[in-house]
Amino acid sequence: MVAGPGTEPVSGPRTPDGPDTDPGAEAAAPGAGPEPRRRVELDPDSVERDLARLVLTVIELLRQLMERQALRRVEDGDLTEDQEERIGTTLMLLEDRMEILRTRFGLEPEDLNIDLGPLGPLL
């Protein structure tokens, strides 16, 4: 507990709204009352990992879109053999780099598949 001059003792984190649970929430059995509000974790380690997850998710989405576009162009016969080879090599290198970055931040491929609620998963 922490108490300052002219203040009441304070235990745990405080917010402008007061305690970490909804106002009026009473201590009750699990599942019997309002859920605590979700807070943003500001741990520097998790912020870096979460930011990396978001950036890698966007890159993975773009990589998959590029791959689909390349396959469509190959099927349509729009590319020369040299262009097909370059695109294939580039996409394989990008996939390898993504693996390296996922490993660096302790992420699995499924970690990049953000749930969009009613729209379903992103990837």
C-alpha positions in Angstrom: 0.0 0.0 0.0 1.1 3.5 -0.7 -0.1 6.6 1.1 0.8 10.2 0.6 0.1 13.2 2.8 -3.6 13.8 3.0 -4.5 10.8 0.9 -6.0 7.4 1.5 -3.9 4.3 1.1 -3.8 3.0 -2.5 -3.2 -0.6 -3.4 -2.7 -1.8 -7.0 -2.8 0.3 -10.2 -5.3 3.2 -10.4 -6.9 4.7 -13.4 -8.9 7.9 -13.9 -12.0 5.8 -13.6 -11.0 4.2 -10.3 -10.3 0.5 -9.9 -9.6 -2.0 -12.7 -13.1 -3.3 -12.8 -16.3 -1.6 -14.0 -18.0 0.8 -11.6 -20.6 -1.0 -9.5 -19.0 -4.4 -10.1 -19.1 -6.5 -7.0 -16.9 -9.4 -6.0 -18.9 -12.4 -7.2 -18.3 -15.9 -8.3 -16.6 -16.3 -11.7 -19.1 -15.8 -14.5 -21.7 -14.2 -12.2 -21.0 -10.6 -12.8 -19.4 -8.0 -15.2 -16.0 -8.9 -16.6 -13.1 -6.6 -15.7 -12.3 -4.1 -18.4 -9.4 -5.1 -20.6 -6.3 -2.9 -20.2 -3.5 -2.3 -22.6 -0.3 -3.9 -21.3 2.6 -1.4 -21.5 5.4 -3.8 -20.8 8.2 -2.8 -23.2 9.0 -6.4 -24.1 5.4 -7.2 -25.1 5.0 -3.8 -26.9 7.9 -4.7 -29.2 6.6 -8.2 -29.8 3.0 -7.0 -30.4 4.3 -4.3 -32.9 6.4 -6.9 -34.7 3.3 -9.2 -34.8 1.2 -6.4 -36.4 3.9 -5.4 -38.9 4.6 -9.0 -39.9 0.9 -9.7 -40.3 0.6 -6.8 -42.8 3.7 -8.1 -44.6 2.3 -11.7 -44.7 -1.0 -10.4 -46.1 0.8 -8.5 -48.8 3.1 -11.5 -49.5 0.0 -13.8 -50.0 -1.7 -11.2 -52.2 1.5 -10.9 -54.4 1.7 -14.7 -54.6 -1.9 -15.0 -55.7 -1.3 -12.3 -58.3 1.8 -14.0 -59.6 0.0 -17.3 -59.9 -2.8 -15.6 -61.8 -0.3 -14.0 -64.2 1.5 -17.4 -64.7 -1.8 -19.1 -65.4 -2.8 -16.4 -67.9 0.6 -16.7 -69.6 1.4 -13.0 -69.0 5.0 -13.7 -67.9 8.2 -14.9 -69.6 10.1 -17.8 -68.1 12.7 -15.4 -66.7 10.0 -13.3 -65.0 8.4 -16.4 -63.5 11.8 -17.5 -62.2 12.5 -14.0 -60.6 9.0 -13.8 -59.0 9.3 -17.3 -57.6 12.8 -16.6 -56.2 11.6 -13.3 -54.7 8.6 -14.9 -53.0 10.7 -17.8 -51.6 13.3 -15.2 -50.2 10.5 -13.2 -48.7 9.0 -16.3 -47.1 12.5 -17.2 -45.7 12.9 -13.7 -44.2 9.5 -13.9 -42.6 10.5 -17.2 -40.9 13.6 -15.5 -39.6 11.7 -12.5 -38.2 8.9 -14.7 -36.7 11.6 -16.8 -35.0 13.3 -13.6 -33.7 10.1 -12.4 -32.1 8.9 -15.8 -30.9 5.9 -15.9 -33.3 4.4 -18.8 -35.1 2.6 -18.5 -38.5 -0.8 -18.8 -36.8 0.1 -15.8 -34.6 -0.1 -13.6 -37.7 -3.7 -14.6 -38.4 -5.7 -11.9 -36.7 -9.3 -12.6 -35.9 -11.5 -9.9 -37.4 -14.6 -10.9 -35.4 -17.6 -11.2 -37.6 -15.5 -11.0 -40.7 -13.5 -14.1 -39.7 -9.7 -14.6 -39.7 -7.5 -12.3 -41.8 -5.3 -14.9 -43.4 
